[in-house]
Amino acid sequence: MATDLGELLVPYMPTIRVPRTGDRVYKSECAFSYDSPESEGGLYVCMNTFLGFGREHVERHYRKTGQSVYMHLKRTVKEKATGAAAGSVPRRRNGKVFLDLELERDFNGVDYEYEDEAKLVIFPDHYEIPLPNIEELPALVTIACDAVLNAPSAYKKQELDSWDEEIQVSRHARSLRQQENGVRIPPSGWKCSKCEMRENLWLNLTDGSVLCGKWFFDGSGGNGHALEHYRETNFPLAVKLDTITPDGADIYSFEEEEAVLDPNISDHLAHFGIDMLKMNKTEIGQTDNQRHGERRVSEWEVLQEAGLKLKGVFGPGYTGIRNLGNSCYISTTLQVLFSIPEFQRAYVGNLQRIFDYSPLDPTQDFATQMAKLGHGLLSGLYAKPPLKSELIEQVMKEEYKKQQNGISPRMLKSLVSRGHPELSSNRQQDAQEFLLHLINLVERNSAGSENPSDVFRFLVEERVQCCQTRKVRYTQRTDYLIQLPAPLEAASNREELMAYEAKRREAEENSRVPPGDPVRARIPFSACLQALTEPQNVPDFWSSALQAKSAGVKTCRFASFPEYLVLQIKKFTFGVDWVPKKLDVSIDVPDFLDLNRLRSTGLQSGEEELPDLSPPIVIPEDTRDNSMSNSTDSPEIDESSVMQLAEMGFPLEACRKAVYYTGNMGAEMAFNWIIAHMEEPDFAEPLAVPSFSEPDALSPAMAPPMDNQPPEESIAILTSMGFPRAHTIRALIATNNNLERALDWIFVHPDSEEGEPEGGMSDMADTEPDDHPPSSANGNSDPAPSPDTDASGPRIRDGPGRYELFAFISHMGESTMSGHYVCHIKKEGRWVIYNDHRVCVSERPPKDLGYIYFFRRLANC
């Protein structure tokens, strides 16, 4: 038999590979569907590419590549036999087979056992060879099979790379001696004992001192008094006050210079009067007045409709998406997008064509993975209701949980987040940023085919007026969503808010708990629209009529209305610690919206346009006469930012270079520069400031034409970060030479075609884009060509401005860096809540607490 198997495999031996370091083995999910080893047909893993395929798709891969040998993996899951030990961990009958394979179901509290089976299958005859079969298989085949079976699955390996290393127990934890000084820590009102900081506070576990931490790149702020206290006293352990819960707390060892565990933390906190069982963890960046759980818990309950008996729904369009770890911002966005017919048609309607023409590695193809996700959500294959017999059994056991397993879009998440500094992490992200990132990917991957993101695109008309000459300029730009202000001053319960704020401040000063429940601002939707359309001052406005700086105002109107209108409530602002924090507001967003009165009118009779001139070139006064001294004088550098970076352990000269090359825009921007350049050989070399004495730079005759040309200093700052010069120039022109917005523009348009920017943008000299909407939410302020005159430009689907609300995404928590997202979508005349893999009919859709709203144009206007 051994000879027969060896002879059978001889023709295929050149195609069988052993996984090398860096190879990903896709043994938990099909590349074209969400079939897994637990599916009825199991999973086939190609022994050459290590891609996984469900039973319906393995033949396609065989026909396309000619690869004949696959490993078939099958897992059978069932409840344990009566009498088995309850509460034990799921048991494998063949423990070696699927090592490191992710479990697709929740085994907590339910006793399961599962049996794994593996075999080699040779196509096209489907000849099967059971595994393990060491004695009868050639050595190379045996080694390859063993390597595949024992390799970590592709996404488990990626997740391990994304998370931090395991935290160890501090060597000081068990021997810590606490002082008997009578210190008792109050439940609120904390502040640093050496300054007035109320953020990032740490309790020293030896003497009970409450001190502020140092500034970190993740946004937490402080003056470093906790570290200073350690240097004076050598008291090693401190706990962050706003992280204490019954489950533990964030503990740092100054002596070990890392986060640590303290098995005796409960006793150490009790020494200072802190009962861990009564503590509620606050979120990142949460301030003292937010440290009490009433508002946060209430928001979570309302948005998730907790306490209501929600009825689960199943079938096409009602498939949930499992949370992969802080991935709810992805699932809610995708659920809404695939409820739009254009996205359904572009990906699911063209499913077979996309799959048939997919590249050899479909896991890296955007269209394939979007089609796969759309089919998973809309087919109903992964949202089947439980069988009647299963329901009866669950009811008899009082374990009735009518929920679906949902799908796990690991491949798509890995693909769309690749190369993105934030999305590629396992941290929570802003759903609005992900939506714009995904729209950008859809556009880049829709060349030559239907672009479903056309339904979001619209034109914004910006009218800028010189206050002295009264002359105006009209420009247009494309955008994809409206950022709607939330003016707190327009709250209908303003007096109640002011009264509560006064009581809160008084309680904080006296270290008492604020009385009563926090008050939520109720803002009329009409006030938000009014704030959207109000004239805004233009900072640093240069009037081409006066040939000088002057006062200018800008107003925005719709030059066109999109087919689907996306409206984002500007709930988030930045606190003193740079962490985005959310305004606690309730806005009565209507079910029907009429924006026709906000349509632009263009140049009116009697209005005079500003001359089409660019501002003059500004050259430093001492450049010509003191060019030599310029090369030797020390450049202007924000030393406070330098010291913040140096405290993180980076070389001082590297910190100075980082701050200089990022234009003194702050420590966070400089930190990003350091991460991008720390592998360079001259990373820690002293800063060499370029000289301005070159004749080409001084001679007006040799100077390049400056129509629309950004300042060379700004170009140098961005190119020093590693971005191409042409891409940098485009970004600066698109954002009116605003460095911070230009950097955002580059990240949103990473693969924008390199090339010198085209002309026709001198009008940007009169305007300074700001954050006031209709804002360039995606950072792209390029004037959009008219759809009637430029067929190659972006397609605009203009129409009436009357809309109906059909979906909204809600965020619970205090910051975009934490919390949870859910979405509500109106389907078949009823609202449905999508909360990760749980999909239920909504009883009380909280439309007043949403974050991003989606409207569709009314058909009969």
Salt bridges, closest charged atoms under 4 A:
ASP23 OD2 - ARG17 NH1 3.43
GLU29 OE2 - LYS372 NZ 2.40
GLU38 OE1 - ARG105 NH2 3.16
GLU59 OE2 - HIS126 NE2 3.08
GLU79 OE1 - LYS397 NZ 3.00
GLU104 OE2 - ARG410 NH1 3.08
GLU113 OE1 - ARG91 NH2 2.59
GLU113 OE2 - ARG93 NH2 3.04
GLU115 OE1 - ARG93 NH1 3.23
ASP116 OD1 - ARG75 NE 2.95
GLU128 OE1 - LYS119 NZ 3.09
ASP146 OD1 - LYS96 NZ 3.16
GLU159 OE2 - ARG410 NE 3.95
GLU196 OE1 - LYS191 NZ 3.46
GLU199 OE2 - LYS581 NZ 3.77
ASP207 OD2 - HIS229 NE2 2.76
GLU228 OE2 - LYS194 NZ 3.48
GLU232 OE1 - LYS194 NZ 3.59
GLU255 OE1 - ARG171 NH2 2.63
GLU255 OE1 - HIS172 NE2 2.97
GLU256 OE2 - ARG171 NH1 3.93
ASP262 OD2 - HIS268 ND1 2.64
GLU283 OE2 - ARG296 NE 3.87
ASP288 OD1 - ARG291 NH1 2.42
GLU299 OE2 - LYS582 NZ 2.89
GLU305 OE2 - HIS824 NE2 2.88
GLU342 OE2 - ARG797 NH1 3.64
ASP356 OD1 - ARG60 NE 3.19
GLU393 OE2 - LYS397 NZ 3.37
GLU422 OE1 - ARG427 NH2 3.22
GLU443 OE2 - ARG457 NH2 2.27
GLU450 OE2 - ARG345 NH2 3.06
ASP454 OD1 - ARG457 NH1 2.71
GLU462 OE2 - ARG477 NE 2.73
GLU462 OE2 - LYS554 NZ 3.91
ASP479 OD2 - ARG477 NH1 2.79
GLU501 OE2 - ARG504 NH2 2.59
GLU501 OE2 - ARG505 NE 3.17
GLU508 OE2 - ARG198 NE 3.54
GLU508 OE1 - ARG504 NH1 3.06
ASP540 OD1 - LYS549 NZ 3.75
GLU563 OE1 - ARG797 NH1 3.18
ASP577 OD1 - LYS581 NZ 3.73
ASP584 OD2 - ARG295 NE 3.37
ASP584 OD1 - ARG520 NE 2.69
ASP591 OD1 - LYS847 NZ 2.83
GLU607 OE2 - ARG463 NH2 2.95
GLU608 OE2 - LYS471 NZ 3.32
GLU639 OE2 - ARG656 NH1 2.96
GLU680 OE2 - HIS677 NE2 3.77
GLU712 OE2 - ARG725 NH1 2.95
ASP751 OD2 - ARG444 NH2 2.27
ASP766 OD1 - ARG473 NH1 2.32
ASP770 OD1 - LYS554 NZ 3.61
ASP771 OD1 - ARG741 NH1 3.10
ASP798 OD2 - ARG599 NH1 3.18
GLU804 OE2 - LYS826 NZ 3.82
GLU814 OE1 - ARG295 NH2 2.82
GLU828 OE1 - ARG830 NH2 3.92
ASP836 OD2 - HIS820 NE2 3.92
